[in-house]
Amino acid sequence: MKKTALFVFNGDPMCFIHVLLNALDFNAKGRDVRIVVEGAATQLLPQLAQTDHPLHQLWNRCLAADLVAGACRACAHKMGTVEAANAQQLPLLADMHGHPSMSAYLDADFEVITF
């Protein structure tokens, strides 16, 4: 099975929607896919939980399909969104000096794509 990790750093919803769409597409086509929310993208966490946000339904589909690996602990702290991550039961990833490690995904034979 092909494996893909989508690291999203960009906090622009127009970029983030493509991460969600690609994750769902990869999953539908049999790939093992994981979304890692990093950098400025962690600022979107509270908004994604709001039912009136345009990305809410796609985000919930990704959560329900267990496609979201988690959010960067250091960046969520910096952006003030740790509570939003916890409320959504997202793991805070910190295996590389407080940030998620891309090499861990590469070592597990994931292709890493950054947004």
N, C-alpha and C positions, 0 to 999 in steps of 0.2 A: 504494500500500500504506500502511495506517495504521501509525504508529510510536509506541511507548509506552516510556518510561523509568520504571522503578519504583525510586525511591530509598527504601531501607529504613534508617531511623535507629534504630528501636526494636529493642532486643536481646531482647525477650520472644519465646520460640519460638512462642507462640500467635499473635503478630502475623506473625512470619517465615514461618510455614506458608502464610499467605494470599498473601504475595508470591510464593512458589514456585508455588502452585496457580494464581494469576492469570497468572503468566508462562507456564506450560505451556498454560493455556487460550488466552491471546492467541496464542501461537505456533501452536497447533493450528487456530486460526481465521484464520491467514494474516497476522497482524500481525508486524511487525518489533519485537521486544521486547528490552529490556536491563534487567538487574538491576544496580543500583549499591549496594554494601554500604557504609553510612556510619555515623558516630556509634557508639552503643553496640552496634549490630548487628555490628560488627567483632569483638566479643568471642565471637561464636558460631562464628567460622571454625574453631578447633581442634575444637570439638564436632561440627560438620557433617562432618568428615572421619572421625569414628569410626563404624565399621560398625554399632555397636549404638545409635547415636543415632536417635531417632524420625524425624528429618528427613533422615537420611543419603540414603535412596533418592531422595527428591524433589530434594534438592540435586544428587545425581549426575545425575539426568535433566536438570536445568537446565544443568549443566556440559557434559554430552554434547551437548546441543542448541545449545551456544554462546550461551546466553542471559545469562550473567553477564559484564558489562562489566569488573568488577573491584571492588576495595575502596579506600576512602579511605586514602591513605598516612599522613596526619597522625593519623587516628583509630586505624589499625592500630598505629602507633607508640605512641600513648597507651594503648591497651588491651593492648599487649604481644603482638600477634598477627601481626606482620610475617612471622615464620618460618612460621606456619600458612598465610598467604596465598602465600608463596613456594613452600611444599611442594605447594600445590594449583595452582601456576602461574597464580595470579590476578594480573593487572596491578594495580599500586598507582597509583591515579589521583590526580593532583596538579596539575591545570592551573589551579586557582584558589587560590593561596597554600597549597598542600599538600593541598587538598581537591578533589573532583570538581566541575566547574562544571555547574550546571543550565542556564545560558544556552547552553552549547555544544550541549546536546541540543535546546533550544528553537530555536536557530539552524538546526539540522538537521531541523527540522519534526517533532520528537518531542513528544508530549503527555507532560508530567511529572506523575507521581503519587507522593506521598510517603506513607510508612508510618512 
